[in-house]
Amino acid sequence: MKNGEVVLKGLNRRVFEDMMIKSMRRRLSVLGEWKITLAQSAVSAEPLDENTDLNEAVEICRRIFGIVALSRAALLPKDMDAILENTGKYLYDELSAAHTFKVNAKRSDKSFPYASPKICEILGERLLNEFPDLSVDVHDPDIVVTVEIRDRGAYVHGNQIKGAGGIPVGSSGKAAVLISGGIDSPVAAWMMSKRGLRLCAVHFASPPYTSERAELKVHSLLKKVSEYSGRIDLFVVPFTEIQEQIKDNCPEELFTIIMRRFMMKVSEKIARKNDCGALITGESVGQVASQTMYAIACTDEAASMPVFRPLIGMDKDEVITIARKIDTFDISVLPYEDCCTVFTPKHPRTRPVLKYVLEAESALDCEKLVNDAAEGARYVLIDSMRK
């Protein structure tokens, strides 16, 4: 495994590496016991059971933030005859399917008697004899056969598999994401987790206006995100009373912005109780009436902690591309609506003025409504490792 951006962390680098390895140990534990070692800027994971499902291990590792690339490799003795004898056998399927190849050698252990160019020359000749349909292409080969001479032995592997990148979860602290059943908020959660944030999530439910299926949809979305982020603490907030109070006491055109402000206040209360340092939303400028610059300014005033909006400058197609990549899109488009669609005004105010929003809110007992909603939140543990 190559740990990419982590190598740039200077004196703090080992802290990031330890977090990544801890995540690997936990995630791979579902497949059995592993020996995980860090040496020369690379992490190796070796199963202690020869029957371990390595294909599943690759799928798990490519979703661990901090890993930029990974490969399935054979660990061979540091002996040129062993390398020549076993490389073609180990990579038989890949080499048989390829038309072109090249050999890449990295000799970290300088005591090995062959220099990197000589390893490439000798192994390349052997592979051409074993696979006569192959030809050499050093610029754009179908497969790159890599031999890495390291302290523990010679690692032989084919093409690298792209990892999730980013930095290890937990290395940047913890934040609370406001999660709906839509396309945007799961993508926002994934993007901030990629930047090292451990997640908790806040979902607003408004029975009987929203159904149990709407909440289960959110569970499914977060479970997909947790394949990358690890476990997520979800808090399901009862929001019916707040929405009904707004409907009965506030101007209709301000309903959406006041509702969003209550969401921020309740989420902040839950976030602080759970040691979060920021909130995360899936807002994008101009996407809907509550996401104009003016509306976002009114929403921000309701929270005193930082609010991260990783999608703020993205268009819908860009967000959908990521949603498909992390496998949340098909769940997001299921027809179970969340509380944001309840009591939607016909003509929402797109340029709300904070002064008038605060005047409208003064008709409500905001502190009590926020406290009751936060205290009434129901906890659900979301973890892709749990059935």
C-alpha positions, 0 to 999 in steps of 0.5 A: 500500500502506498500512503500518498499525501501522508508522506508530506506530513513531516514530523507528524507523519508517524501519527498519520501512519499509525491512524491509517494502520489502526483503521486497516487492522480494524477493517481487515479483522473481519477476514481474520488475523493479519500481520501489518508492517510499515517500512520504507514509506509503504505498508504491507498487510499479510494474512496469517490464514492462507485461506483468506479472501484476498479479493475482499481484502483489496476491496476493503483496503481501496476504501481506506482513506490515506491509501493512494494505491495498492497492489496484490503482491507475492513475497519472494526470497531476495534471490534472482532465480526465485524472482525469475521462477515465480513472477510469470507464475504469479502474474500468469492471468494478467500477462496472458491477457496483456499484449504489452508490458514493461518491467519496473524494478526498485532496489531499496536494499542496496545489498542485492547484487543486481541493480534495478536496470539489470533486474528489468533486463533479466526479468523482461527477457524471461517473461518474453520467453514465457509469453511469446505473444507479449511485446515490450512497451515502455511508454503505455504498457497494458501491464507493469510488472514491478519488483521491489527489493525490500528488507523483508524480501522481494515483492512482485506485483502487477498494475497498481489499484487506485486507492481512496487517497486523502488522509486517515479518518480521525486525523483532522478531528470530528464533525457532524453532518446534516444528513438527508435522503438526497444525493448531496449530503452523503457526498459531502460526508464522504468528501470531509471524511476523506479530509480526515474527519471522523463523522457523526450524523444528524437526521431530522424525521417528521412522522407522520409526514415522513415514513420509517422507510425514509429513515432506513434510506438514510441508514443505507446511505450512511452505511455506504459512506461508512465503508470509507469513513468507518463507524458513524454515530447517527442521531435521529431528531424528532422534528415534527413539532418544530415544523408545525410550530413554524407553519402555524406562527411564521410567514410562509415564504420564510418557512424553509429558511427558519426550518434550516436555522432550527436544523443548524441549532439542533445539530450544533447542540448535538455536535458539541455534546459529541465532541465535534468541532464543526458542522457539514452540509451538502449545500451548493450555491444557487441549487435551491431557494434555501441555498442562495448566498443570502439564505446561506448567510441567514442559516450561518448566523444560527450556528456559532461553530464552523460550517463546512460545505464541500459541495459549495461550488459544484454543479449537480452533475459533478455531485452525481459523479461522486455519488455513483463512485461511492455507490450512494446514487441509486439509494438517494433517488429512491422515492422516500421523501425527507422532512425538507419536503414537508410544508414546502412554501409555494414561493420561498424567499430567495433573498431573506433579510436576517432582521425579518427572519429573526423577527419571525422566529421571535414568535416561537420559543426557540430555546425550548424547541431546540432543547427538546429536539436535541434531547429527544434524538435517538441514537443509531450506530452505523457501521459497514462491519456490522450486519 
